[in-house]
Amino acid sequence: MKVCILLGLIVGCVQAVNAQSVTDQLIVALVDKHLPQVLHQEKSTPWEMGTYDLTVNKTGGAVFSSSLNYLSLTVPIKIVMTGQVNKEFLGQKILLNCSSEIVTEATLNIKPMIDPPTSKASVAVSVPVPDSNLNCDGLILSIKPLLEQLVASKKQQWEQKIEKDILTMFKQVGI
């Protein structure tokens, strides 16, 4: 009898783990299918040293985890920055071509609040910026502060867009 109860608990746990894994795989598949390859892009943006182009690309599949209150998605990204330094140094006009590639991960923490028909979600976006440099024909410029400022200025916009997309999805499925 005790062996049967223990065996039943083990089978129940294994089924729960498999169900969670299948659910995780389904969520990741949906995110990967609907998340665009290019996550953010800027062209000819002025900054103190000249102008730059910046593209943020998804570089791999999302990783999903959840808790009682949150869904968390982590997406590997690559930031590609190119541009030109166009400054005057010691009375001479200098034009340098620049480029940089930075690899990091963006994390979305989503707190769904299911209460049909007024369901909604709260989203927090996190993009850690590693030490980053822009190579301008041998002149090395730190761009970590610039990238941190970009994340800080765009974060609320990104969060609001994702919240709106989730709300649209909730309405489509009737929750």
Stockholm file with secondary structure:
# STOCKHOLM 1.0

chainA/1-175         MKVCILLGLIVGCVQAVNAQSVTDQLIVALVDKHLPQVLHQEKSTPWEMGTYDLTVNKTGGAVFSSSLNYLSLTVPIKIVMTGQVNKEFLGQKILLNCSSEIVTEATLNIKPMIDPPTSKASVAVSVPVPDSNLNCDGLILSIKPLLEQLVASKKQQWEQKIEKDILTMFKQVGI
#=GR chainA/1-175 SS CHHHHHHHHHHHHHHHHHHHHHHHHHHHHHHHHHSCSEEEEEEEEEETTEEEEEEEEECSCCEEEECSSCEEEEEEEEEEEEEEEEEEETTEEEEEEEEEEEEEEEEEEEEEECCTTSCEEEEEEECCCCCCEEEETTEEEECHHHHHHHHHHHHHHHHHHHHHHHHHHHHHTTC
#=GC SS_cons         CHHHHHHHHHHHHHHHHHHHHHHHHHHHHHHHHHSCSEEEEEEEEEETTEEEEEEEEECSCCEEEECSSCEEEEEEEEEEEEEEEEEEETTEEEEEEEEEEEEEEEEEEEEEECCTTSCEEEEEEECCCCCCEEEETTEEEECHHHHHHHHHHHHHHHHHHHHHHHHHHHHHTTC
//
